[in-house]
Amino acid sequence: MLVSGGLITALVVLALGAAGCVTVRPEDKGLLAQPSMSFGSDGRTRAHDEHIFSNREGSYGAGGVSGGGCGCN
């Protein structure tokens, strides 16, 4: 019995969509509410923070959560 590619694609899309429907537990909401988890931030604040970090550490950039380094956060 052959299954068409369109049916398989539809099932995969449906499965991925259903996986996104999750209730966030209260203990996880604290982690998601941290400022580092937000998509956007104030540009002036970010520019100021990057200026301070570049002066303190002697480097520039990698100001996001996934920045480089040894990974010892």
Secondary structure as UniProt FT lines:
FT   HELIX           5..19
FT   HELIX           26..32
FT   HELIX           35..37
FT   HELIX           43..57
FT   TURN            65..66
//
